Amino acid sequence: MLTNNIGHRLRVHQAMIPRNLKPFPYICGSRMVSGYKPKSNIKESYKILELEEGCSLDDIRNSYRSLAKKYHPDSGSATADSEAFMKVEEAYRVVLSDVTAKKKTSENNEEEEDQFKSNAPQHRHYLSYEGVGFGTPSQREKQYMQFRVDRATEQVLEYRKQRLESQYAMTDLMKAKDVKQSKKVKITQAVERLVEDLIQESMAKGDFDNLSGKGKPLQKFSDCPHIDPMTHNLNRILIDNGYQPEWILMQKEIRETIERLRKNLVQARSNLGGPMTPYRQKQWNRACEEFIEDIRKLNKRIDSFNLVVPLLSRQMVHFSADKEIVRAQKSYEALMANREASNSDTKENEEENIERFGWKSSLLKWLNLKLK
């Protein structure tokens, strides 16, 4: 059992050494396992590696890497030196051997102390191999290798399963996409056939006989290469023959309607006149209610217009009935002010005429009386 533990510890320490380095001698007490004898002593090796005694293995490896990059003859740096690199490599081996020997000696001392203290099994030994297996370390190692093989097999099967599932999912997705594309193509072809049938039917009825360009070749209306010539020619033909898009007609209708409603409201207020009696106020409230209802219908028309207009900047907002009523009141007041101003101007002109031509009119009246 002691021999197996020593062999296991030797394998562990050897695994801690980088693989690109040659095996170094293990030091047990004052006797060396191999015949390798360092040319320099341990203190000089620590000094070459720029380290102090008691450093860790990571510090030793990091120092060796930095110095190797600095002095390696193939590095191409200005400090490259083969002799210095050989010294660094030899010092690295000596220091690593010293640290490993010290660590091994301390572990042997701890093991001897543990034998005197207790014979209970050390549970930390069973923390290796991911806690798999039982028995001696060699038996547990075999069991752990079999466990890794089984786990790798399960992972491969799971990967193949996921790959097949993804392939089936992609196949179903491609099928659905092909079905959707085929439906879209069928709908497009059906619409094109319908349009062509309508055109042929209209030509047979003579609906195109009144066009000014009948029987003449189409002119190239635009030289821009970025515009589809067929679409541009069709739009130009429609415009030249009085056809307009639906949204333009709706926009024109909305503007005409709101102007007509505004004029009617101002006319209704003018017909009532002033001052406002209870009867006239009742009639004005009735006219305002009718105006509010007309504005509500017009706003619905605006909603339909916003759905078909191609540009966002061309959309319209709703009209406010309250604001329109206030606007009508102000228009009526301005109209009354203009009328009063014109009436005052007319009276002033009449008075001036009387003052200027008063004696002539009186003379004409006296002559008329004499002739009678």
C-alpha positions in Angstrom: 0.0 0.0 0.0 2.9 2.4 0.8 4.5 1.6 -2.6 1.3 2.4 -4.5 1.0 5.8 -2.6 4.6 6.7 -3.5 4.1 5.8 -7.1 0.9 7.8 -7.3 2.5 10.9 -5.8 5.4 10.7 -8.2 3.0 10.6 -11.1 1.2 13.7 -9.7 4.4 15.7 -9.4 5.6 14.7 -12.8 2.2 15.9 -14.3 2.8 19.3 -12.8 5.9 19.9 -15.0 5.4 21.4 -18.6 5.4 18.7 -21.3 7.9 20.6 -23.5 10.6 20.1 -20.8 12.7 17.1 -20.3 12.3 15.1 -17.1 14.3 16.3 -14.2 15.7 14.3 -11.3 13.7 13.9 -8.1 15.5 14.6 -4.9 14.7 12.4 -1.9 16.7 13.6 1.1 20.3 13.9 0.1 20.2 11.2 -2.6 19.2 11.9 -6.2 17.1 9.4 -8.2 18.8 10.1 -11.5 22.4 10.9 -12.3 21.8 14.5 -13.3 24.0 17.0 -11.4 23.4 20.7 -11.8 26.4 22.8 -12.7 25.4 25.7 -10.6 24.2 25.7 -7.0 20.7 26.4 -5.9 21.2 30.0 -4.7 22.8 31.1 -8.0 19.8 29.4 -9.9 17.4 31.5 -7.8 19.4 34.6 -8.6 19.4 33.9 -12.3 15.6 33.5 -12.3 15.3 36.6 -10.2 13.4 34.7 -7.5 13.7 34.1 -3.8 13.5 30.8 -1.9 10.1 29.7 -0.9 8.4 30.9 -4.1 5.6 28.9 -5.7 5.6 26.8 -8.9 3.6 29.5 -10.8 6.2 32.1 -10.0 9.0 29.9 -11.3 7.1 29.1 -14.5 6.3 32.8 -15.1 9.8 33.9 -14.5 11.2 31.2 -16.8 8.8 32.2 -19.6 9.6 35.9 -19.4 13.4 35.2 -19.4 13.1 32.6 -22.2 11.3 35.2 -24.4 14.1 37.7 -23.6 17.1 35.5 -24.3 15.9 32.8 -26.7 18.1 32.9 -29.9 15.1 32.5 -32.2 13.1 35.3 -30.6 14.6 37.9 -32.8 14.9 40.5 -30.0 17.9 42.6 -29.3 18.7 40.8 -26.0 18.8 37.3 -27.6 21.7 35.3 -26.3 22.1 31.5 -26.5 24.5 31.2 -23.5 22.2 33.3 -21.3 19.3 31.1 -22.4 21.1 27.9 -21.5 21.9 29.3 -18.1 18.2 30.3 -17.6 17.1 26.8 -18.6 19.6 25.1 -16.3 18.6 27.3 -13.4 14.9 26.6 -14.1 15.6 22.9 -13.8 17.6 23.2 -10.6 15.0 25.5 -8.9 12.1 23.3 -10.0 13.9 20.2 -8.7 14.5 22.0 -5.4 10.9 23.1 -4.9 9.6 19.7 -5.8 12.0 17.9 -3.4 11.0 20.2 -0.6 7.4 19.7 -1.2 7.8 15.9 -1.4 9.8 15.9 1.9 7.1 17.9 3.7 4.4 15.5 2.4 6.4 12.5 3.6 6.7 14.1 7.0 3.0 14.8 7.1 2.2 11.2 6.1 4.4 9.8 8.9 2.6 12.1 11.4 -0.8 11.0 10.1 0.2 7.3 10.6 0.9 8.0 14.3 -2.2 10.1 14.7 -5.0 7.9 13.2 -5.5 5.0 10.9 -8.8 6.3 9.6 -9.2 6.5 5.8 -8.4 9.9 4.3 -11.5 11.2 2.6 -9.5 13.7 0.6 -8.1 10.8 -1.5 -11.7 10.2 -2.7 -12.1 13.7 -3.9 -10.2 12.8 -7.1 -11.8 11.1 -10.1 -14.9 13.2 -9.4 -15.8 10.9 -6.5 -16.4 7.9 -8.8 -15.5 4.3 -7.8 -14.2 2.5 -4.7 -11.2 0.4 -3.7 -7.6 1.1 -4.4 -6.4 4.1 -6.5 -5.7 1.9 -9.5 -9.2 0.3 -9.3 -10.8 3.7 -8.9 -8.8 5.0 -11.9 -10.2 2.1 -14.1 -13.7 2.7 -12.9 -13.3 6.5 -13.6 -12.1 5.8 -17.1 -15.1 3.6 -17.8 -17.4 6.3 -16.3 -15.8 8.9 -18.7 -16.4 6.6 -21.7 -20.1 6.1 -20.7 -20.5 9.8 -20.3 -18.9 10.6 -23.6 -21.2 8.1 -25.3 -24.3 9.7 -23.7 -23.1 13.1 -24.9 -22.6 11.9 -28.4 -26.1 10.4 -28.5 -27.6 13.6 -27.1 -25.8 15.6 -29.7 -27.0 13.4 -32.6 -30.6 13.6 -31.2 -30.5 17.4 -31.1 -29.0 17.5 -34.6 -31.8 15.3 -36.0 -34.5 17.4 -34.2 -33.0 20.6 -35.7 -32.9 19.1 -39.2 -36.6 18.0 -38.9 -37.5 21.4 -37.6 -35.7 23.1 -40.5 -37.4 20.7 -43.0 -40.9 21.6 -41.6 -40.0 25.3 -41.7 -38.9 25.1 -45.3 -42.1 23.2 -46.2 -44.2 25.9 -44.6 -42.3 28.6 -46.3 -42.6 26.8 -49.7 -46.4 26.5 -49.2 -46.7 30.2 -48.3 -44.6 31.2 -51.3 -46.6 29.0 -53.6 -49.9 30.5 -52.3 -48.5 34.0 -52.8 -47.5 33.2 -56.4 -50.9 31.7 -57.1 -52.7 34.9 -55.7 -50.4 37.1 -57.8 -51.1 35.1 -60.9 -54.8 35.1 -60.3 -54.8 38.9 -59.8 -52.9 39.4 -63.0 -55.3 37.2 -64.9 -58.3 39.1 -63.5 -56.8 42.5 -64.5 -56.0 41.2 -67.9 -59.6 39.9 -68.3 -61.0 43.2 -67.2 -58.8 45.1 -69.7 -59.9 42.8 -72.5 -63.5 43.1 -71.5 -63.3 47.0 -71.4 -61.6 47.0 -74.8 -64.3 44.9 -76.2 -67.0 47.2 -74.8 -65.2 50.3 -76.3 -64.4 51.9 -73.0 -61.0 53.0 -74.3 -62.2 54.5 -77.6 -62.5 58.0 -76.1 -58.8 58.2 -75.2 -56.9 60.9 -77.1 -53.9 58.6 -77.8 -55.8 55.6 -79.1 -53.8 53.8 -81.8 -50.7 55.8 -81.2 -47.4 54.5 -79.8 -46.6 55.2 -76.2 -44.2 58.0 -75.5 -41.3 57.7 -73.1 -42.4 60.2 -70.5 -39.3 59.9 -68.3 -35.6 59.3 -68.9 -34.9 58.4 -65.3 -33.4 54.8 -65.1 -34.6 54.3 -61.6 -38.3 54.5 -62.5 -40.2 51.6 -64.0 -41.1 52.8 -67.5 -44.3 50.7 -67.6 -45.6 52.0 -64.3 -44.7 55.5 -65.1 -46.4 55.4 -68.5 -49.6 53.9 -67.0 -49.7 56.7 -64.3 -49.1 59.3 -67.0 -51.9 58.0 -69.1 -54.4 58.0 -66.2 -53.4 61.6 -65.3 -53.7 62.9 -68.8 -57.2 61.4 -69.1 -58.6 62.8 -65.9 -58.1 59.9 -63.6 -57.0 60.7 -60.0 -56.2 58.5 -57.0 -58.9 57.9 -54.4 -57.0 59.7 -51.7 -56.7 62.9 -53.8 -60.4 62.9 -54.4 -61.2 62.3 -50.7 -58.9 65.1 -49.7 -60.6 67.5 -52.1 -64.0 66.5 -50.8 -63.0 67.0 -47.2 -61.7 70.5 -47.9 -64.8 71.5 -49.8 -67.0 70.1 -47.0 -65.3 72.0 -44.2 -65.5 75.3 -46.2 -69.1 74.8 -46.9 -69.9 74.0 -43.2 -68.0 77.1 -42.1 -69.9 79.4 -44.5 -73.3 77.9 -43.5 -72.5 78.5 -39.8 -71.5 82.1 -40.3 -74.6 82.6 -42.5 -76.9 81.1 -39.8 -75.4 83.5 -37.2 -75.8 86.5 -39.6 -79.5 85.6 -40.2 -80.1 85.6 -36.4 -78.6 89.1 -36.0 -78.2 90.7 -32.7 -78.7 91.2 -29.8 -79.3 87.5 -28.8 -82.8 87.0 -27.4 -83.8 83.7 -25.8 -85.6 82.7 -29.0 -82.5 83.5 -31.1 -80.3 81.7 -28.7 -82.4 78.6 -29.0 -82.1 78.7 -32.8 -78.4 79.3 -32.6 -78.0 76.3 -30.3 -79.9 74.1 -32.7 -77.6 75.3 -35.6 -74.6 74.5 -33.5 -75.9 70.9 -32.8 -76.3 70.3 -36.5 -72.9 71.7 -37.1 -71.4 69.3 -34.4 -73.0 66.3 -36.1 -71.7 67.3 -39.5 -68.2 67.7 -38.0 -68.4 64.2 -36.5 -69.3 62.7 -39.9 -66.4 64.7 -41.5 -63.9 63.3 -38.9 -65.0 59.8 -39.8 -64.3 60.6 -43.4 -60.8 61.9 -42.3 -60.1 58.5 -40.7 -60.9 56.7 -43.9 -58.6 59.2 -45.8 -55.7 58.6 -43.4 -56.0 54.8 -44.1 -55.5 55.2 -47.9 -53.1 58.1 -48.1 -49.7 56.9 -49.2 -47.6 59.5 -47.3 -47.6 60.1 -43.6 -47.1 63.8 -44.1 -50.3 64.0 -46.1 -52.5 62.7 -43.3 -55.1 65.1 -41.8 -56.2 65.7 -38.2 -59.7 65.9 -36.9 -61.6 69.2 -36.8 -62.8 70.5 -33.4 -66.4 71.6 -33.4 -65.9 74.0 -30.5 -63.0 75.8 -32.2 -65.0 76.1 -35.4 -68.0 77.6 -33.5 -65.7 80.2 -31.9 -64.2 80.9 -35.3 -67.7 81.4 -36.7 -68.5 83.9 -33.9 -65.3 85.9 -34.6 -66.0 85.9 -38.4 -69.6 87.2 -37.7 -68.2 90.0 -35.4 -65.6 91.0 -38.0 -68.4 91.0 -40.7 -70.6 93.3 -38.5 -67.7 95.6 -37.9 -67.0 95.9 -41.6 -70.7 96.6 -42.3 -70.9 99.3 -39.6 -67.7 100.9 -41.0 -69.1 100.9 -44.5 -72.5 102.4 -43.4 -70.7 105.2 -41.5 -68.7 106.0 -44.6 -71.8 106.1 -46.7 -73.6 108.5 -44.4 -70.6 110.8 -44.3 -70.5 110.9 -48.1 -74.2 111.7 -48.3 -73.8 114.6 -45.8 -70.9 116.0 -47.7 -72.9 115.9 -50.9 -75.8 117.7 -49.3 -73.5 120.4 -48.0 -71.8 120.8 -51.4 -74.8 120.7 -53.7 -77.6 121.9 -51.4 -78.3 125.3 -53.1 -78.5 123.6 -56.6 -81.1 121.2 -55.5 -83.2 123.9 -53.9 -83.0 126.0 -57.1 -84.1 123.1 -59.2 -87.1 122.5 -56.9 -88.1 126.3 -57.3 -87.9 126.1 -61.1 -90.0 123.0 -61.2 -92.7 124.8 -59.1 -92.7 127.9 -61.4 -93.0 125.8 -64.6 -96.0 124.1 -63.2 
